[in-house]
Amino acid sequence: MVLGIIIPRGRDMLALDKQGGAVCDSLVGRKKGFEMAENSRIALNRRHMLAGLMAGVALPEHVLAQSTAPQSSPFSFETLDAKMRAHAATPYAAAQPLTQGIGELTYDDYRNIYFRPNQARWNAEGLPFQVSPFHPGWLYNEPVLLNEIVDGQVQPLVFVKTDFEYRNNVGDKVDEDAHLMELAGLKLVYPLNHADKYDEVTTFLGASYFRALGKGNSYGLSARGMAIDTWLDGPEEFPRFTEFWLERPEPDATELVVFAALDSPSVTGAYRFVITPGDDTVMDVTASLHFRSDVRQIGLGALTSMFYFAEYSERDFDDFRMQVHDSDALRILRKDGDVVWRPLNNPTRVANSFFVENNVEQFGLVQRDRTYEDYADAGARYHDRPSVMIEPLGDWGAGAIRLVEIPADLEIDDNIVLFWVPDAAPKAGETRQYSYRMHWGALPPKADSVLAWVAATRAGVGGPSGVPITNPNLRKFVVDFQAGDLGQMEENADLIPVVTHSAGKLQGVVLHKVSAADEPTWRLFIDIDGTDAPLIEITAHVADATRKLSEIWAYQWVRTPES
């Protein structure tokens, strides 16, 4: 069942820089983050010419005492979980801002700091994974600690000032005895695309945000450890990863294990990530959460993306490109075989959709159009942005998938949020554990799927083409289905277009096979009169007398005052 509601609000939102990469969180204002390009050269951002930067830092002994796990101590997920459970019983203490020069770094200072790639840890040992830190300062003034696990024992990952380069005398602003162990995050590289070249595969930077790449991808959407009270009345809470532990990999390792401690006013958590790079990079995530206080709503498998416009968007600006987005749809795979395809929108006001899916196999945000011609943007390379599907492991109980679509004025605004919400809100003193698998990559439709997939969504003025508009409330939606058993059927096949709508009046439905298409394509036309409804939920699929033959196209038409 799909429900839609509208929550009019005007709060500034979380934003990130799509071309550069790194992500930051903020309750107010739109802030951009940056990170190093995959070839260890600074990537020029075509929007703001911002660069990504990383560096390592020295480790004063009194700072080491702040680590959740003491130096050279035995480590396991169980010991970390026990520590975070105990930590949840103590009052929350906000991180102290960085001082001694680092806390005063400006944006211009920060973009002149460069990590030296040959100083990445595990580089000297020739291991398949290497790790680098993000330099603290500027937006990143809350300390993050890094450790490695060797033979079950913890030791800090040590960086020194000579591991990075300061340009334009920026190094003069950083005290020699600054507490440089307090980092901003980390980056992992691996021979993802070529056996003789290390490529970025995962970054953790800002609050509980992280990103990954499959083979051939460039950075796009982000994930986070969890979401709390997202776009409800009152402020959103952003838990953050305060410390990481990385298992030193074997020389022939194809996966890396990363542990993280999460902390916030409402919750602490122990996380375990098993990262396996490949054509589709897979992350197995285990999260053990301990709640300090009652929480109105948590979001699991949380994803944050950008949707600016597509072929079906109503827009009042000019742009030479056909579409601009990191993701173009929410995709839901049900255990009974049904697939829901929900195109994203850039609405005129904040829109929420809840999908009650107690039978969900996977859900996520997908970028389906995969050619340069789909976007005509050689700089942003939107056709290379990864899709991400979340696969719950074990019983998550009753809940719903929540999609939040926020008005975006620019393509640098991350305006799409997706996560799963359990029906029962957590209570103070409660512990919950969730496991899920994340699939990062191109994730194209499966060639052997029996269901036709949604190849395109278009929209425009309703009624016959080329005649004067007589009803401004009439709108036409056009959905193309390709492949599957449907694609092999003849034009005279006995097919049933099944269309539902929550409001308005259905004026016409036509389904026909497009003989001129490069791929076998069935096109569905839907004319609907919106009348005075502010919002209309529409679904459509193609069936025959016995079964569904296509994905279920689901659309939320948020009416503008003029439409």
Order of alpha helices (4+ residues) and beta strands (2+ residues): beta-alpha-alpha-alpha-beta-beta-beta-beta-beta-beta-beta-beta-beta-beta-beta-beta-beta-beta-beta-beta-beta-beta-beta-beta-beta-beta-beta-beta-beta-beta-beta-alpha-beta-beta-beta-beta-beta
